[in-house]
Amino acid sequence: MNKAHGKSVNIIALHINQGGLDARYMISRLKPPNVNVMSLTTIASPHRGSAFADYVFDRIGPSNLPRIYRVLRALRIDSDAFSQLTRRYMAEEFNPNTPDRKGVVYFSYGATVSPAVWSAFRGSHRIVEAEEGPNDGLVSVASSRWGTYKVGKLWSVHYPF
């Protein structure tokens, strides 16, 4: 944001690494004084959480979480934010405490994919589809809606990994 000092900006954020949620947090709660955010457009951001996050946490169980997090940290995998992607957390914590900022216009897009048999997202896609409908393998179209939802979806999304 230092480069945007004193300027008006329009932010476009992808769901990979929670970009859309991070941008909403920054706009709503950090309220950077050095930039005038005009709009935020999110693409496949889990504004209402993900059924896959719920599934993972239901299977792991709360008593195993500290051990799992220690292992992931030892492997240098940042996972602390994953628990914040549950539908419950988003409905009860994040969304009520991260209101839209007056004067900022919010747009969103969803994405869908039909994963190939060998795709790493095939299992998660099935889980999200059963609970929430069309999705990109992690985030449902329904969860990606925030502000003005732009008609249409991004089809056949391809991830770089």
TORKOL-4160 file (C-alpha; in steps of 0.2 Angstrom, whole numbers, padded with zeros to 4 digits, m for minus):
161
<pt num="1" X="0000" Y="0000" Z="0000"/>
<pt num="2" X="0015" Y="0012" Z="0001"/>
<pt num="3" X="0015" Y="0013" Z="m0018"/>
<pt num="4" X="m0003" Y="0019" Z="m0018"/>
<pt num="5" X="0000" Y="0032" Z="m0005"/>
<pt num="6" X="m0014" Y="0045" Z="m0007"/>
<pt num="7" X="m0021" Y="0037" Z="m0022"/>
<pt num="8" X="m0038" Y="0029" Z="m0026"/>
<pt num="9" X="m0037" Y="0011" Z="m0030"/>
<pt num="10" X="m0048" Y="m0004" Z="m0035"/>
<pt num="11" X="m0043" Y="m0020" Z="m0028"/>
<pt num="12" X="m0045" Y="m0037" Z="m0037"/>
<pt num="13" X="m0042" Y="m0052" Z="m0025"/>
<pt num="14" X="m0042" Y="m0071" Z="m0029"/>
<pt num="15" X="m0046" Y="m0084" Z="m0016"/>
<pt num="16" X="m0030" Y="m0093" Z="m0017"/>
<pt num="17" X="m0021" Y="m0089" Z="0000"/>
<pt num="18" X="m0038" Y="m0081" Z="0006"/>
<pt num="19" X="m0034" Y="m0065" Z="m0004"/>
<pt num="20" X="m0052" Y="m0059" Z="m0005"/>
<pt num="21" X="m0055" Y="m0061" Z="0014"/>
<pt num="22" X="m0038" Y="m0053" Z="0018"/>
<pt num="23" X="m0043" Y="m0038" Z="0007"/>
<pt num="24" X="m0060" Y="m0037" Z="0016"/>
<pt num="25" X="m0051" Y="m0037" Z="0033"/>
<pt num="26" X="m0039" Y="m0024" Z="0027"/>
<pt num="27" X="m0053" Y="m0012" Z="0021"/>
<pt num="28" X="m0065" Y="m0015" Z="0035"/>
<pt num="29" X="m0054" Y="m0017" Z="0050"/>
<pt num="30" X="m0037" Y="m0010" Z="0046"/>
<pt num="31" X="m0044" Y="0005" Z="0036"/>
<pt num="32" X="m0027" Y="0010" Z="0028"/>
<pt num="33" X="m0026" Y="0029" Z="0030"/>
<pt num="34" X="m0014" Y="0031" Z="0015"/>
<pt num="35" X="m0026" Y="0024" Z="0002"/>
<pt num="36" X="m0044" Y="0027" Z="m0004"/>
<pt num="37" X="m0051" Y="0010" Z="m0008"/>
<pt num="38" X="m0065" Y="0013" Z="m0021"/>
<pt num="39" X="m0070" Y="m0005" Z="m0025"/>
<pt num="40" X="m0065" Y="m0023" Z="m0021"/>
<pt num="41" X="m0068" Y="m0037" Z="m0033"/>
<pt num="42" X="m0066" Y="m0055" Z="m0026"/>
<pt num="43" X="m0065" Y="m0070" Z="m0037"/>
<pt num="44" X="m0070" Y="m0087" Z="m0029"/>
<pt num="45" X="m0067" Y="m0081" Z="m0011"/>
<pt num="46" X="m0075" Y="m0091" Z="0003"/>
<pt num="47" X="m0085" Y="m0077" Z="0010"/>
<pt num="48" X="m0097" Y="m0089" Z="0019"/>
<pt num="49" X="m0083" Y="m0103" Z="0022"/>
<pt num="50" X="m0081" Y="m0120" Z="0014"/>
<pt num="51" X="m0089" Y="m0136" Z="0017"/>
<pt num="52" X="m0072" Y="m0144" Z="0014"/>
<pt num="53" X="m0065" Y="m0135" Z="0029"/>
<pt num="54" X="m0079" Y="m0141" Z="0039"/>
<pt num="55" X="m0076" Y="m0159" Z="0033"/>
<pt num="56" X="m0058" Y="m0158" Z="0037"/>
<pt num="57" X="m0061" Y="m0151" Z="0055"/>
<pt num="58" X="m0075" Y="m0164" Z="0058"/>
<pt num="59" X="m0063" Y="m0178" Z="0054"/>
<pt num="60" X="m0048" Y="m0172" Z="0063"/>
<pt num="61" X="m0057" Y="m0168" Z="0079"/>
<pt num="62" X="m0054" Y="m0153" Z="0091"/>
<pt num="63" X="m0042" Y="m0163" Z="0102"/>
<pt num="64" X="m0031" Y="m0168" Z="0088"/>
<pt num="65" X="m0029" Y="m0150" Z="0081"/>
<pt num="66" X="m0014" Y="m0144" Z="0092"/>
<pt num="67" X="m0004" Y="m0159" Z="0087"/>
<pt num="68" X="m0008" Y="m0157" Z="0068"/>
<pt num="69" X="m0004" Y="m0139" Z="0069"/>
<pt num="70" X="0013" Y="m0143" Z="0077"/>
<pt num="71" X="0017" Y="m0156" Z="0063"/>
<pt num="72" X="0012" Y="m0144" Z="0049"/>
<pt num="73" X="0023" Y="m0130" Z="0057"/>
<pt num="74" X="0038" Y="m0142" Z="0058"/>
<pt num="75" X="0035" Y="m0145" Z="0040"/>
<pt num="76" X="0034" Y="m0126" Z="0037"/>
<pt num="77" X="0016" Y="m0126" Z="0031"/>
<pt num="78" X="0006" Y="m0112" Z="0037"/>
<pt num="79" X="m0011" Y="m0118" Z="0042"/>
<pt num="80" X="m0017" Y="m0107" Z="0056"/>
<pt num="81" X="m0029" Y="m0098" Z="0045"/>
<pt num="82" X="m0038" Y="m0114" Z="0039"/>
<pt num="83" X="m0049" Y="m0115" Z="0054"/>
<pt num="84" X="m0055" Y="m0098" Z="0049"/>
<pt num="85" X="m0063" Y="m0105" Z="0033"/>
<pt num="86" X="m0076" Y="m0115" Z="0042"/>
<pt num="87" X="m0094" Y="m0110" Z="0038"/>
<pt num="88" X="m0097" Y="m0108" Z="0057"/>
<pt num="89" X="m0082" Y="m0096" Z="0059"/>
<pt num="90" X="m0087" Y="m0085" Z="0044"/>
<pt num="91" X="m0105" Y="m0084" Z="0050"/>
<pt num="92" X="m0102" Y="m0081" Z="0068"/>
<pt num="93" X="m0085" Y="m0072" Z="0069"/>
<pt num="94" X="m0078" Y="m0065" Z="0053"/>
<pt num="95" X="m0093" Y="m0058" Z="0043"/>
<pt num="96" X="m0101" Y="m0050" Z="0058"/>
<pt num="97" X="m0085" Y="m0042" Z="0063"/>
<pt num="98" X="m0079" Y="m0037" Z="0046"/>
<pt num="99" X="m0093" Y="m0026" Z="0039"/>
<pt num="100" X="m0093" Y="m0018" Z="0022"/>
<pt num="101" X="m0085" Y="m0001" Z="0023"/>
<pt num="102" X="m0095" Y="0014" Z="0018"/>
<pt num="103" X="m0090" Y="0021" Z="0001"/>
<pt num="104" X="m0082" Y="0005" Z="m0005"/>
<pt num="105" X="m0091" Y="m0005" Z="m0019"/>
<pt num="106" X="m0090" Y="m0024" Z="m0018"/>
<pt num="107" X="m0091" Y="m0036" Z="m0033"/>
<pt num="108" X="m0089" Y="m0055" Z="m0033"/>
<pt num="109" X="m0087" Y="m0069" Z="m0045"/>
<pt num="110" X="m0088" Y="m0088" Z="m0042"/>
<pt num="111" X="m0079" Y="m0102" Z="m0051"/>
<pt num="112" X="m0084" Y="m0120" Z="m0056"/>
<pt num="113" X="m0073" Y="m0134" Z="m0062"/>
<pt num="114" X="m0076" Y="m0152" Z="m0066"/>
<pt num="115" X="m0060" Y="m0160" Z="m0060"/>
<pt num="116" X="m0051" Y="m0173" Z="m0069"/>
<pt num="117" X="m0049" Y="m0190" Z="m0062"/>
<pt num="118" X="m0031" Y="m0187" Z="m0057"/>
<pt num="119" X="m0034" Y="m0170" Z="m0050"/>
<pt num="120" X="m0029" Y="m0166" Z="m0032"/>
<pt num="121" X="m0046" Y="m0157" Z="m0030"/>
<pt num="122" X="m0057" Y="m0171" Z="m0035"/>
<pt num="123" X="m0061" Y="m0177" Z="m0018"/>
<pt num="124" X="m0064" Y="m0159" Z="m0011"/>
<pt num="125" X="m0075" Y="m0155" Z="m0026"/>
<pt num="126" X="m0086" Y="m0169" Z="m0022"/>
<pt num="127" X="m0087" Y="m0164" Z="m0003"/>
<pt num="128" X="m0091" Y="m0146" Z="m0007"/>
<pt num="129" X="m0103" Y="m0151" Z="m0021"/>
<pt num="130" X="m0114" Y="m0162" Z="m0010"/>
<pt num="131" X="m0115" Y="m0149" Z="0003"/>
<pt num="132" X="m0116" Y="m0132" Z="m0006"/>
<pt num="133" X="m0117" Y="m0136" Z="m0025"/>
<pt num="134" X="m0106" Y="m0130" Z="m0039"/>
<pt num="135" X="m0089" Y="m0126" Z="m0034"/>
<pt num="136" X="m0070" Y="m0124" Z="m0039"/>
<pt num="137" X="m0064" Y="m0138" Z="m0029"/>
<pt num="138" X="m0063" Y="m0128" Z="m0013"/>
<pt num="139" X="m0076" Y="m0114" Z="m0013"/>
<pt num="140" X="m0094" Y="m0115" Z="m0019"/>
<pt num="141" X="m0102" Y="m0102" Z="m0030"/>
<pt num="142" X="m0114" Y="m0098" Z="m0016"/>
<pt num="143" X="m0100" Y="m0095" Z="m0004"/>
<pt num="144" X="m0091" Y="m0084" Z="m0017"/>
<pt num="145" X="m0105" Y="m0071" Z="m0018"/>
<pt num="146" X="m0102" Y="m0054" Z="m0009"/>
<pt num="147" X="m0109" Y="m0037" Z="m0014"/>
<pt num="148" X="m0114" Y="m0036" Z="m0032"/>
<pt num="149" X="m0112" Y="m0054" Z="m0039"/>
<pt num="150" X="m0107" Y="m0052" Z="m0057"/>
<pt num="151" X="m0118" Y="m0063" Z="m0068"/>
<pt num="152" X="m0109" Y="m0079" Z="m0074"/>
<pt num="153" X="m0096" Y="m0090" Z="m0067"/>
<pt num="154" X="m0078" Y="m0094" Z="m0072"/>
<pt num="155" X="m0079" Y="m0111" Z="m0079"/>
<pt num="156" X="m0065" Y="m0124" Z="m0080"/>
<pt num="157" X="m0053" Y="m0116" Z="m0068"/>
<pt num="158" X="m0035" Y="m0122" Z="m0069"/>
<pt num="159" X="m0024" Y="m0120" Z="m0054"/>
<pt num="160" X="m0006" Y="m0118" Z="m0056"/>
<pt num="161" X="m0002" Y="m0133" Z="m0045"/>
